[in-house]
Amino acid sequence: MEKRQYGKTDMNVSILGFGGAEIGFEGISAEQADKLLGSALDAGLNVIDTAECYATSEELIGKAISQRRGDYYLFTKCGHASGFNQPDWDPAMLEASIERSLKRLRTDYVDVVHLHSCSEELLRQGDVIDVLLRAKEKGKTRYIGYSGDHKAALYAVQCGAFDSLETSVNIADQEAVTLTIPEAQRRGIGVVAKRPIANAAWKTGSKPESGYHHTYWDRLQALGYDFLQNDLSESIGTALRFTLTVPGVHAAIVGTTKPDRWTENARLLSQGLLPAEMYEAIRAQWKTRAQADWFGQG
């Protein structure tokens, strides 16, 4: 699998990463997680991304692949109390959350801790960033980052504290293509694309049941991409290749509970980046049809 140098870090990351939300929220068994994560690593993925608030995700990852710790880069997030008595973003809670994540993941360190979509106001106060810097100094994380979108993400990129940005970018969510990713690229910040296939919100041909996908469904109706009428696998491949063609994006995080998904995604990406003409056509359609308030979606 193709790998890309992750900004100024020493990480050479696979262009596909494993997103850990689904395995936590969908309640898969430890045996299923073991098979799923093992197949991802065997397929050449070397980025595992999770968060403190993804239900059982961290525990499942720790149990399944902690013995293969040298085979992957491990990213997690902090910010939401998720069982602690303190409020979200409380500095003491953040420190406790990082410690808990390490225990759940059965590791002494993670490669990146991301602040999980906190506001620009909190970032400017500095306390939450200081917690991550202390964790880095103590060797609990090798790098620190921000996960989020819109103006808070722009401040995170510009403030100079972070090594990594995780942000939404896909065919239905292109604010970051001009707002934050070029600035991250100039500063040598690694960029992970989350929601890289827009949750395949078009896959059934009707509005998804999950409200989490409704914004993308509505946007795609307005954008009217012709390629979404193609075979589903082909249209997903085009969407994923678009995201990975965006200059400055290093990896795309894809979540699944299906072990064969990695082989299928690798096949889709075997065609390489989108041709320039197709990439620019998708960008042009966004520029002419996107509304001014179509901000990045968390």
N, C-alpha and C positions, 0 to 999 in steps of 0.2 A: 504494500500500500504506500502511496506517495506520502512523503513526510516534508514538513516545512519548519524552518527555524523560527522558534516562537519569540519574536521580537529580539530584545537584547539578552534574553535568558540563555541558559545553556541547554534548553530543551528542544529536541528535534521531534515535533509532534506529528502523529498521523493526521491526515486531513479529516478523517472520521473519528469522532470520539463517542463514548458511551454516556448517554444521559440517564441519570439514576432516578428520575422522578417516578416513572411508571412502575418500576419494580417495588417501590415503597407504597405508592397509593393503591396499586391493584392487588396488593396482598399475596404475591406469589410466595411459594414455599422456598425454604433454604435449598432444597434439591434443585428446584427450577432455576434459582438464581445461580447456583454453581454451574449448571449446564450453560446458561445464558452468558454469564461473564467469561467462563472458560472459552466458549466459542468466539466471543468478541476478541479476546486476547490472541487466540489461535489464528484468527483472521487477519491479525496485524494491527488492530487498534491498540494504541498505547496511551490514550487519555480517558480517564474515568472521572466523570463529573457528578457530584451529588450535593446535598445541602442538609443542614440540621433539621429542616422542617419537612423533609420528604418522607415522613412516617418512618418505616423500618429500613429505608434504603441504606443508610450507613452501616447498620448492623449486618444486613445481607451481604454487602460488599466485603466487609471485614471477614465475615465467616467464610465466604466463597473463595476469595483470592488473596488474602493477606500473605499466604505462603509464597505467592508469586510477586511480591512487592517490587522486585527489581525489574519487572516486565512492563510497568506502566507508570505514568504520571498521574497523581491523585489530586484532584481539585475538590474542595468543598466550600460551603458558604456559611456565614453566620450573620445574625441580626435579629431573627425572630426568637422570642423567648422559648417557645416550643417545649413547655413543661417546667420551665423555671418560674419562680415567683416574681422576679423583677420584670419591669417593662421591657418591651423591645428597645434595642439599641443602648440599654444601660451598660456602661463599660465593664462593671463587675460581671454582669450576665454574659457579655461577649467573651470574656476570658474563660468563664466556666463552660460556655458553649464549645469553645475551641478544644478545651481539655476533654469534654465529653465526646466530641467528634473523633479525637485520636483514639480514645478507648473503644468506641464503637467500630472504628475502622481497623482496629488492631495494628496500629502503627505508631512509631515514635514521632513521625513528622508527615505533613502533607507537602505537596509541591507548590500549591497555591491555596490561600484562603481568600475568598472574595467577600466583601461586604455585600449583603443581599438586598440590593435595591433601596438603600436608604435615601433620604431626601438631600437635595443640595444644601439646605440649611444645616442639617446635621453634619454633612461633610465639612462645611466651612467652619463649624465649631471646633473640629479637629480631634475631639476625644475618641471617636470611633476609629479614626485612622491611627491614633497613638496606640490603641490596643493591638492592632495588627502589626505595627512596627515593633512593639515589645515581643510579640509572639515570634516575629522573624529573628529578632536579636537572640532569643532563647532557643532557636533551632526547631521550633514547633512547626514552622512553615518556611520554605525556602524563598518564596515570593509572595507578594500580596497583590490583591486586585479589587476591582469593583464590578459588580454584576448589576446592570440596569440600563436605562434608556433615557433619551431626551436630554434636557438641560443638565440634570444631575450627572449623567454620564459624561457630558462635555466638561463639566467642572472637574470630575474625577480624572479625566485624561489630562487636563491642563494644569492641575495642581502639582504635578511632579512627584507624587508619593507612590504611584502604583506601577507595577510591572505588567499587569494583565487587565484586559477588559472583556467581559462577557456581555454581549448585547444582542438584541433581536435584529436579525436581518434576513429577509427572504423576499419572494416575489410580491408579497402583500404588505411588506414592512421595510421600506427603503430609506427612512429618514437618516439612519446611521451611515448610509453610503456616502453622504456628503457632510453630515453634521459632526460625527465623531471619529469614524474610521480613518479618514485621511490625517487627522491630527494625531491619532494613535500611531499611525504608520510613521509620521515624521519624528515622533518621539521614541520610536523603538519599543512600543508597547505591544505585547502579544494580544491577538484578538480571537476570541471564540465566538462563533455565531450560534446563538440559541434559537430555537424554533425555526430551523433552516429550511423546512419544507412547508412552512405556514400551517403546520398541523394537518396537512393534506385535507384542508377544510372542504375541498370540492369533491372528495372521493366518492360520495354517495349520490351526488347530483342534487341533493336537497340540503336544507339548512341543518347543520349538525345538532344533535341533542345537547351536547355540552355547551353551556354558555361561554366557556373559556374560548371556544372556537368561533363564536358568532361574529366578532369584529372582523376576522379574516374572511369569513364567508361573505359578509356584506361588502367588504372592499373588493374582493375578487369579482363579485357581480358587476361592480362599477368599472373595474379594470378591463374585463372582457378579453383575457388572453386566449387566443385561438388554440394554443397548444394544450390547454386544459381539456379540450374535447378529445384528445388522443387517448390511446390505451393508458390505463391508470399507472402502470409501471413506468411507461415512457414519460408521462407528464410529471411524475414524482422525480424521475431522473433529471429532467430538464430543470425543475425547481431546485434540486440539490446542487446541480452543476452551476446554476446561476449564482447561488450563494457563495460557492467556492471560487467563482470567477471574480468576485468583488475584490479589487486590489486592497491588500492589507488584512484580509481574513486568512487566518492560519488553519483553523479547524472548525468543523461543524459538529455540534452535539446532537445526536439522534437517540431518542429513547424508544425502547421496544421491550416487549416480553417474549418475543419470538426468536429463538436461537438461530434460525436460518436467515434472519434479516440482514446479517452482516455480509453474508455471501452475496445476497441480492444487491445490497447497496454497493459493494465493491464492483459488481458487474455493471451497474449503472454508471459508476464513475470511471470505468475502463475506457470510456469514450473521451475522457479528458475534459478540459474546460470547454465552456460553450464557445462556439465560433463568435468572433467579434460582432458580426452582423446581428446574430440572434441576441447576444447580451445587450447590445445597444438598442435593439428594438424593444426589449422588455423595459429598459430604463426609460426610453422615450415614451412608452405607454404610461408609465408611472408619472412622468413629469407633466404629461398633458391631462391626465385624469385624476390624479390623487388630489385630495382636498387638503387645505392648509392645516387642518387640525388632525391629520393622520400621523400622530406621533408614534414613536416606538412603543410597542406593547410589552409589558413585563411578563 
